[in-house]
Amino acid sequence: MEHIVIIGNGISGVTTARHIRKLSKHKITIISAETEFFFSRTALMYVYMGHMKFEHTQPYENWFWKKNNIELKQAFVEKVNSEEKQLIFSNDETMNYDKLVIATGSKPNKFGWPGQDLEGVMGMYHKQDLDNLEKYAPNNKTCKRAVIVGGGLIGIEMAEMLRSRDIPVTFLVRESSFWNGVLPSEESEMINKHIKEHHIDLRLNCNLKEILSDENGKARAIVIAETGEEILCDVVGLTAGVSPNISFLKESGIDLGRGIKVNHFLETNVKDIFAIGDCAEQNEAIDERRPIEAVWYTGRMMGETLAQTLCGNRTEYKPGHWFNSAKFLDLEYQTYGWVWAQPKENEARFYWEHPEGKKCIHINYDKNTHEFIGINTFGIRMRHEFFDSILTKKQSVEYVLEHLADANFDPEFYQLHEKEIVSKFNKENNTNIQLKKKSWKRIFNLQA
């Protein structure tokens, strides 16, 4: 019986432990310096917004771990001695392992801004960040204004959290349009408008110069680099992306890039040491995916895959077709396949937007073969099974449009918008696509 030690109790590490236990009787230890028990990181915002209590973010009862013979240890790993197969903790305790899984996730980026370590300055990633936000921004009397730096998904979530307590928010985004490095211009502009409609002071093309301190070492204002404008605030949210949390591995002998270098079996260069989740960096990219994917569902899939290998069934990580979902305030976003910010040479686009500016679809396809490549949707829910099947079978864009009734998750969408979407495509492309009626048989087959 081997001792498998997992550093990190996020979705990646916990999924690995659960699946190892399903497959074996190996001794399992999960180490975390953050919280004793696993919680859903994506649900932290809803605790602050009053929709749930922190204990509701824990999907497993506290007795679950002991019942499943999974040891939990709260500690901070200072170093990994890979030659001796030993962990050294910050209190100088040690622990030996037979196999080591590193699932330490990400940490918020800091770019050496003056004042970035003041009181009232925080990210929004850890449970401690939630505690700090509750301390420094309990209401709009204690926190007269917050400034958020960085225009990503975490930034928009933090803005929504603060606005739920009527705290004024200024949002500094260095790009010319929100998330335009990921989204095409049409969707990016839709989000710009949506942010402003929620009474958020969106500042595009703005960079942070410094954070100013009061006499007690707490943030009191920020300064914008381009203009020198000073904005008074009580909280500064640093949400300018994340980086793999790997600084403790510098002397471990493990190959490091931006993250921990792994092959497609999630193995590092050191025997019996593996890395998964946000901290893992693929030596060779998988299809069009980025080498590092800080995404919840990929962390879960890596955990399931690695558990097989650790239990004697060496298994390659194959994540399948790219998909993701997010929420920009109350605007839902889904993507399947690939829709880049800028189309590639062989690609053509079709865009439809509802007149109210709250719903759109953006389809990407090969302009020569008409093979469907990907779709973005805002304000519309689509079926994962449909697009997973379409991408596997390499169906055409015409096929996708004909079968929008099967693709769409919401019956109201079919009744309201489908005809006008297809009509617009026909007009722009001189085609004569005819809608197919919803087929429960087709949907059943896709799900099967």
N, C-alpha and C positions, 0 to 999 in steps of 0.2 A: 504493500500500500504506500503510494507516494504522498508527499506533502506538497500540495499546490498552493502557492501564495499569490494573492491578487492584490496589487496596490491600486486602490481606487474603488469606491462603492457607488459609482454612477451606473447608468444603464448598461454599459459595456461589461464592466467587472461583475455586476450582479447577475446579468444574463449568463455569463460564462459559468459562474458558480452554480446557478440553478441547473444548468444543463449537464455539468459534470456530475452533480448529485443524481440526476436522473439516470445517468449512464454508468456510474461507478460508486465505489465506497472509499475513494481517495480522501485523505484528510485535506480539508479546505480552510484557508484563513483569508479573510478579506480585511485589508488595512485601510483606514481612512482617518485623516486629521480633521475632516470637516464636520460630519455628524455621525452619531453612532449607527443610525439605521438609514437604509436607502430611502430616498424620496424622489419624486418626479420633479426634476429641475424646471421643466417647462411650465409647471403649475405655480411656481413661486409668485408670479405676478398676481394670480387670483387670490392669494392669501392677503396681500397688501390691499387689493381692491375689495376685500370683504366678502368674496364669493365662497370662500372655504377657510378652514383653520389649517394650520401647518400639519397637524396629525392626519388630515384628510389627504395630504400629498404622499403619504406612505402607503403603497399598495399592499404591503404585507404586515400582518400583526407582529408585534415584537417577539412573540413566542415562535414565529415561523423559523427563525434562524437556528435556534437550539433544537427544535423538533427535527430539522433537516440536517443537523450535525454540521452546520457551517459556523465556524468560529469568527467572531467580529472583534477587531482590535482597533482602538482609537489611538493612533500614534502618527508621528511625522517621520517619514523615511528621509534620513539625511544623506545616506550613501548606499550604493549597491556594490558589494564585493563579489564580482562574478566568479573569480577564481575559487573562492572559498564557499560560494553559494550562500552568501550571508547578507542580511540587511542590517544596517546600523541606523538606529533611531536617534532623534534629537536629544533624548535623555541618556544616550550611550548604551541603552539596551540593544540586544542583537536578536535576530531570528534566522534560523537556517531554513532553506527550502530545497526541494528536489526540482521543481519547475516553477518558474516565475512568470506571472502575467502582469504587464505594466499597462494600466488603464487609468492614467492620471488626468486625462482630459485636457482642458485648456485653461488659460488665464487671460484676463483682459490685457490688451496692449497698452503700454505706457511708452511715450516717446521722449522722455526726459524733459517734459514741460516743468518749468519752475512752479512749485506749489502743488505738484501732482500727488503728494503724500500728506497733504493737510487733512485735518478733521473735516468731515462733510464732503469729502471727495471719495467716490466709490464706483465700482462697476455694478453689474447686475447679473451675476453668474452664480455666486455661492450663497448658502444660507446666511453667512455672515453679512453679505451685502444687503439682504432683506432686513436683517436686524438693524443695520446702520441706517437704511432708508427710513425705517420706522422710528429710529431715534432722532434723526435730523429733519425729517419731513412728515411728522405725524398729522399735520393739518396746515391750512394756508395762513394761519396766524404765526406759527413757529417758522414756517418756510414761506417767505414772501415771493420767492422766485427760484426756479431751478434751471440750470443750463446743462444741456446734454451735448456731448461732443462725439460725433461719429454717426453716420447715416446708414446703419445696418439694421438687421432685425431686432437685435437687443435694444438698440436705441429707440426704435419705435414702440417697443413694448414698455420701456421705462417711461416714455412720454405718456402713454395711455394710463399707466399706473398713477402717475402724478396728477394728471388731469381728472382722474376719478375722484380725487380729493380737492378739486378746484384750485390746484396749485398752478400758477402761471409757469409756462415752460418756454424757454428759448432753445432752439434746436440748431446747432452748428453743423453744417454738412459741407465738406470741402469740395465735393463734386458740383457740377453745374446743374444737376438734377438728381433727385433722390434715387439711389441704388442703380444709377445708369451704367455702372460697370457690369451689372448682371442683366438688367431688363432693357428691352428695346425702348426707344424714346416715348412711344405712345403710352405704355404702361407706367413708365417713370413719371410722366407728366400727370397722369391720372392720380398717382399717389401724392404728388406735390399739392394738387388742389385739395385732395382729401385731408391732408395734414392741416392745411390752412383753415378748412371748414370746421375743424375741431378746435379752433382758437389756439393753435400752437404757432409760436413766432418762428417760422422756418427761415433760416438764413443760409442760402446757398452760396457756394464759392467763398466760404469762410473757414479759416483755420484758427485754432487756439494758439495764442502767444504765451500766456502765462495765467496762473491762478493766484490772486492776491489774498493775503492773510490778514485777519484782524489781530488784535493784541493778544488773543488767547490761542493762536495757532489754528484757527478755523477759517475755512474759505469765506470770503466776503464779496468777491467779485471775480470776473474773468476779463481778460483783455483780448480783443480780436486782432489777429496778426496784420491783416490787410489794412485796417483803418485806424487801429489804436483805440477804438471805442471800448469803453469800460462798461460792463453790465453787472449791476449789483445782483447778488444771488446768495442763497444760504446752502444750496446743494449743487455739486457738480457731478454729473454722471459721465464717466469715461467709458464709452461704448464703441471705440474706434477699432472694432475687430478683436479677435483673440489669437493667441499663439499656443502651441503645444507646451504643456507644463512638464518640462524635461530637464530643468537646470540641475537637479540633483544627480544626474547621470553622467556629468562631464568626465569623471574619472573612472567610469565603470567598464570601459572597453567596448561598450555598445556603440555601433555606428549611428551617428546623429547627423541630420540635416536640419531642416526647420523642425522636423519631428524625429521620431525613432524610426530608422530605416527598417522596413520589413519586406519580405517577399510575398508572393500571393498566397502562401500558407500562414502568413502572419508571424513568421519566424524572424528573429533578429540574426545578426552575424554570430551571436554567442549561443552556444548550445544550451537548450532548455530555458531560454528566455524569449518571451513573445511580447508583442505590443498590439493593442487594439484601440479602437475609438478615435477620439479627437487627437490623441498624441501620436498616432501611427502615421507614417509616411511611406507610401508604396514606392519601392525602388523603380518599378516599371508601372506606369499608369495603366489602369484598367479601362479599356475603350476610351471614351472621351472624358472620363471622370478626372477630377483633380487628384493629385497624389495624397493630399490631406483632405478629409471630408468630416467637418465638424457638424454632423447631422445625426439626430437621435436614432433614426431607423437603421442607419448603416452601423452604428455602434452596437445595436442589438443583434444585427445579422452577423457581425464579426464575432460576437460572444458565442452565438449558437454554433458557428463554424469551428471556432477554436476549441470548443468543448469536445467536439468529435476527435480532433487531432490529439488532444490531451488524454483521451480515453482509448487511444490505440487505433483510431480510424482516421489516418492523415487525410485531411480534406482541404481542398483549395477554396479560397474565398471568391465567390462568384455572385456579386450583388445584383446582377440582372440590369434591366432598363432603369435609367435615372428617373426618379420622381421626387417631388418634394411638395410641401404645403406650408403655408404661413398665414398670418393674419396681420394686416395693416390697419390698426384700430378696429373698425367693424367691417373691413373689406377683406373677404377671404380670397386667397391666392392658391392656385394649384399649377403644377407644371409636370408634364410627362414628356420624356424624350428630350430633345435639345432645341431650345429657342435662344440663340445667343443675343447679346446686346446689338451686335452688328451681324447681318447675314454673311455667310461665306459665299465664295464665287459661284458655287453650283446651286445655291439656295434661292428660293422665292418665298415671299410672305403673303399671307392674307390676314387682314385685320378688320374686325367688326367691333364697334362700340355702341352701346345703347345711348340714346340721346341724353339721358339723365347723367351720364358719365360715371355710373357705378358698376357697370357690367361690361366685360369685353372678352373676346377670344382672339388669340393671335396664333396662327398656324404656320409652321415652317415645313417646307417640302422641297424635294429636288426638282429644279426647274426643267430638267431634261427628262427624267423618268417619271416625275410626279409622285415618287415614293414619299409617304408621310414621314417626317423626321421628328416633329414635336409640336406641342401646344402649350400655351399659357392661357389660363382663365382667371378672371377676376370677377367676384360676385356671383359665380356660377360653379356648381359642384358637378364634377364629372366622375365616371366610374373607373376606378383603378384597373379592374379586370379587363375592361374594354380596351384601354390603351396599351396595356401590357401585351394583350393578344395581337393587337394591330401592329405594334412595333416588331413583335416576333415574326409575324407573317409578312412583314414588309408590304402592307397594304398601301393603296394610293390615297392621295388627298381627297379624290372624288369619292372613294369608298367611305372615308370618314364622314364627309359631309352628307352623303346619302343616309348614313346610319346614325346621325346625331341623336335620334330618339333613343337608341340603345346606349349611346355614349353618356347621355345626360342623366344625372342623378335625381334632378328635380322635375317632376311632371309639369310644374308651372312654366318652366323654361321652354319645354317642347311646345306648349300651347301658345306662348307669347312671342318667341323670338326666332324659332327655327326657320320659318319660311323666309323671313327677311335676311337672315344670314346667308342662306343658300342663294337667294335671289341676288344679293350683292356679289357673291362669288361668280355666279353665272354672267352677270353684267360685266364685271371686270375682266373675265377670262374668256368671254364668248363661248360659254359651255351651256349645257342643258341638263344639269344634274336634277334628278327627281328624288324627293324625299321618300324614304321607306318608312312604313308604319312601325311602331315599337313592336319588337318581337321578343316575347318572354322566352321563347325557345332558344334564341340566339344568346340572350343574357344568361340563361341557365347553363348553356354549353360553355360560355366564357368562364363562368364561376367554377364550373366543374373541372 
